[in-house]
Amino acid sequence: MNRRDFLLTTTTGAAFASLGAAAAHAEMAMSPGEKPVSPMQWTDENGLTRFLKHDTDPLNDEFAKYPRCPYCGMMRQMYSHSRHLIVYGNDTVDGTCSLHCAAISLSLNMDAGPKAIYAGDAGAEGEVKPLADTAAMTYVIDPAKPGTMTAVSKWAYADAAKAEEAASKGAKTATFEEALTLAYLDMAKDTLAIRKRRGEKRKQMGMEMPSGN
C-alpha cells in the first residue's frame, strides 16, 4: 500500500469511527420518545397495552378482576347484558361495558391481536348474563332501542333463534364483525353525545375537568 492509499484508508476509518461514536453518544442523549425504534417497539414499551392485566383464566372471578370499564368507568356487572371481555394473544385482558368500548380497546391495542372476545348473552335468563364467545353469537342491531354508550343498541345473543325473535320488529341481525363495523361507524356521533352528557353531569355535580399529569 502506498502512502496516499494508506492516508486515505486511515483517515476514512477514523472518520467513520468518529461518526459512529458521535451517533452512539447522540442516541444515549435522546429521550425514550426520540430514540430510533420502530413504532411497534415503542408501543410495546410505552403504549396502553402495558396497563392491561396478564390473565390466563379471565372468566374466573371476572367482575372482581374487571369491575369497571376502563374507558368510561361504568360498572360492568350493571351492564352484564352488553359487556365484553377481550383476551389478547399475549394473555392480556380488557373488560369493557359494551361493544362501543370494546371497539376503543381493539383500536388502541393494535399490536396485540385478540384470540378470544366474549360478550354478555342478552338473551339468557337471570339478572347477570353469562359470557359467550362472540364467534358463535348473533348480534341484534336495534335503532329503536338505545344501547350502552350508543344510541343504537348492539346486543349479542348466544341463541340465534332468540336473536331472530328480538330482531323481528324493525331490528336486524349481524355477525360480530358486522356489529363491530357499525360500532366504529357510530363512534363519532356517540362520542359527541356522550361527551356532552358527561360534561353536563360534571357541571351539575360541581366537578372540574380532570387535570393533566
Secondary structure, 3 states (H helix, E strand, C coil): CCHHHHHHHHHHHHHHHHHHHHHHHHHHHCCCCCCCCCHHHHHHHHCHHHHCEECCCCCCCHHHHCCECCCCCCEHHHHCCCCEEEEECCCEEEEECCHHHHHHHHHHCCCCCEEEEEEECCCCCCCCCCEEEHHHCEEEEECCCCECCECCEEEEECCHHHHHHHCCCCCEEECHHHHHHHHHHHHHHHHHHHHHHHHHHHHHHCCCCCCCC
